Amino acid sequence: MTKHEFEVAMTCEGCSGAVTRILNKLGDVKFEIDLPKKLVWIESDKDVQVLEEALRKCGKEVKYNGTK
């Protein structure tokens, strides 16, 4: 599985909770959230665009930083 890094404009626990709920719905993904740094690492075989579109559903600005 590939590990992807995304920058998500999260400002609070509610934001990170929304990201968690959305990613849990995708299934077959492992992820870590670093709220202070506004980073989300997702380990998945899914296409980057699928992951990015899912993250955008939380209504926050999302930027793909590449694989890690």
MARVEXMAR-802450 format. One line per 8 residues: their letters; for each residue x, y, z of N, C-alpha, C. Coordinates in Angstrom, 2 decimals. Each point is the difference from the previous one (the first is absolute). Layout:
BEGIN
a	X:Y:Z:X:Y:Z:X:Y:Z; ...
//
This chain:
BEGIN
mtkhefev	0.84:-1.19:0.00:-0.84:1.19:0.00:0.88:1.24:0.00; -0.48:1.02:-0.68:0.72:1.25:-0.10:-0.49:0.96:1.08; 0.94:0.76:0.57:-0.36:1.00:1.02:0.00:1.38:-0.65; -1.14:0.67:0.06:-0.17:1.32:-0.61:-0.15:1.05:1.10; 0.58:1.18:-0.27:-0.12:1.10:0.96:-0.89:1.09:-0.58; -0.97:0.43:0.80:-0.90:1.09:-0.38:0.04:1.08:1.06; -0.10:1.24:-0.46:-0.14:1.14:0.91:-1.48:0.35:0.00; -0.62:-0.01:1.17:-1.43:0.27:0.12:-0.18:1.16:0.98
amtcegcs	-0.78:1.00:-0.38:-0.19:1.20:0.82:-0.86:-0.30:1.22; 0.54:-0.79:0.93:-0.71:-0.36:1.23:0.38:0.99:1.10; -0.99:0.44:0.77:0.29:0.97:1.06:-0.34:-0.52:1.39; -0.75:-1.12:0.07:-0.44:-0.48:1.31:-0.24:-1.50:-0.02; -0.35:-0.53:1.18:-0.30:-1.43:0.12:-1.20:-0.39:-0.86; -0.95:0.91:-0.16:-1.16:-0.27:-0.84:0.40:-0.25:-1.45; 0.98:0.78:-0.47:0.50:-0.16:-1.37:0.66:-1.37:-0.17; 0.87:-0.34:0.95:0.69:-1.29:-0.11:-0.99:-1.16:0.17
gavtriln	-1.06:0.22:0.78:-1.04:-1.01:0.15:-0.75:-0.22:-1.31; -0.26:1.08:-0.72:-0.68:-0.10:-1.30:0.88:-0.78:-0.98; 1.30:0.29:-0.01:0.93:-0.71:-0.88:0.03:-1.48:0.36; 0.02:-0.30:1.29:0.00:-1.39:0.46:-1.24:-0.74:-0.48; -1.18:0.62:0.16:-1.25:-0.65:-0.42:-0.01:-0.28:-1.50; 0.46:0.98:-0.79:0.01:-0.16:-1.45:0.96:-1.12:-0.42; 1.19:-0.02:0.59:0.99:-1.02:-0.38:-0.43:-1.39:0.46; -0.68:-0.10:1.13:-0.49:-1.29:0.47:-1.04:-0.58:-0.96
klgdvkfe	-0.76:0.88:-0.66:-1.01:-0.46:-0.96:0.64:-0.59:-1.26; 1.22:0.44:-0.32:0.67:-0.52:-1.20:0.34:-1.48:0.13; 0.33:-0.42:1.19:0.38:-1.39:0.22:1.37:-0.29:-0.61; 0.70:-0.96:0.54:1.31:-0.43:-0.49:1.02:1.13:-0.09; -0.05:0.94:0.93:1.02:1.05:0.08:0.49:0.10:1.45; 1.29:0.26:0.14:0.57:0.31:1.31:0.38:1.47:-0.07; -0.21:0.72:1.10:0.33:1.42:-0.05:0.44:0.53:1.35; 0.74:1.09:-0.05:0.43:0.73:1.19:-0.34:1.46:-0.24
idlpkklv	-0.39:0.70:1.07:-0.32:1.42:-0.10:0.89:0.76:0.98; 0.67:1.03:-0.49:0.80:0.89:0.85:-0.69:1.36:-0.04; -0.89:0.23:0.96:-0.80:1.23:0.01:0.85:1.27:0.09; 1.01:0.08:0.91:0.79:1.24:0.06:0.69:0.34:-1.32; 0.46:-1.00:-0.72:0.69:0.24:-1.28:-0.97:-0.01:-1.18; -1.28:-0.32:0.27:-1.04:-0.06:-1.04:0.33:-1.01:-1.09; 0.56:-1.14:0.40:0.39:-1.04:-0.95:-0.80:-1.28:0.22; -0.27:-0.68:-1.10:-0.66:-1.31:0.04:0.83:-0.93:-0.88
wiesdkdv	0.41:-1.13:0.58:0.70:-1.02:-0.77:-0.95:-1.16:-0.20; -0.16:-0.42:-1.24:-0.92:-1.09:-0.32:0.79:-1.10:-0.70; -0.09:-1.21:0.55:0.64:-1.16:-0.60:-1.09:-0.79:-0.71; 0.09:-0.07:-1.34:-1.06:-0.63:-0.76:0.47:-0.33:-1.41; -0.68:-0.97:-0.62:0.25:-0.31:-1.41:-0.96:0.75:-0.90; -0.91:0.76:0.60:-0.97:0.77:-0.79:0.71:1.14:-0.75; -0.64:0.44:-1.08:0.54:1.09:-0.81:0.03:1.29:0.82; 1.02:0.82:-0.22:0.17:1.27:0.73:-1.24:0.88:-0.16
qvleealr	-0.59:0.03:-1.20:-1.16:0.85:-0.21:-1.20:-0.45:0.83; -0.14:-1.31:0.19:-1.08:-0.53:0.84:0.19:0.48:1.44; 1.23:-0.07:0.49:0.31:0.42:1.36:-0.23:1.51:0.16; 0.47:0.77:-0.99:-0.13:1.46:0.08:-1.47:0.42:-0.04; -0.79:-0.63:-0.87:-1.44:0.32:-0.07:-0.69:-0.33:1.32; 0.38:-1.11:0.61:-0.59:-0.38:1.30:0.32:1.06:1.05; 1.26:0.44:0.04:0.40:1.03:0.98:-0.75:1.31:-0.23; -0.24:0.36:-1.25:-0.70:1.25:-0.31:-1.44:-0.01:0.50
kcgkevky	-0.57:-1.19:0.22:-1.38:-0.10:0.48:-0.16:0.59:1.39; 1.10:0.17:0.74:-0.12:0.61:1.33:-0.07:1.52:-0.10; 0.07:0.54:-1.22:-0.18:1.44:-0.20:1.24:0.83:0.26; 1.14:-0.64:0.14:1.24:0.72:0.27:0.87:0.04:-1.25; 0.90:0.97:-0.03:0.97:0.09:-1.09:0.99:-1.17:0.12; 0.28:-0.66:-1.12:0.87:-1.18:0.00:1.11:0.20:-1.02; 1.22:-0.35:0.40:1.15:0.08:-0.93:0.75:-1.32:0.09; 0.29:-0.60:-1.14:0.76:-1.25:-0.03:1.49:0.32:-0.01
ngtk	0.74:-0.55:0.97:1.44:0.27:0.11:0.86:-1.07:-0.62; -0.60:-1.13:-0.39:0.78:-1.08:-0.60:0.08:-1.23:0.89; 0.81:-0.96:-0.45:0.14:-1.23:0.77:1.11:0.17:1.02; -0.08:-0.76:1.07:1.01:0.08:1.06:0.57:-1.37:0.27
//
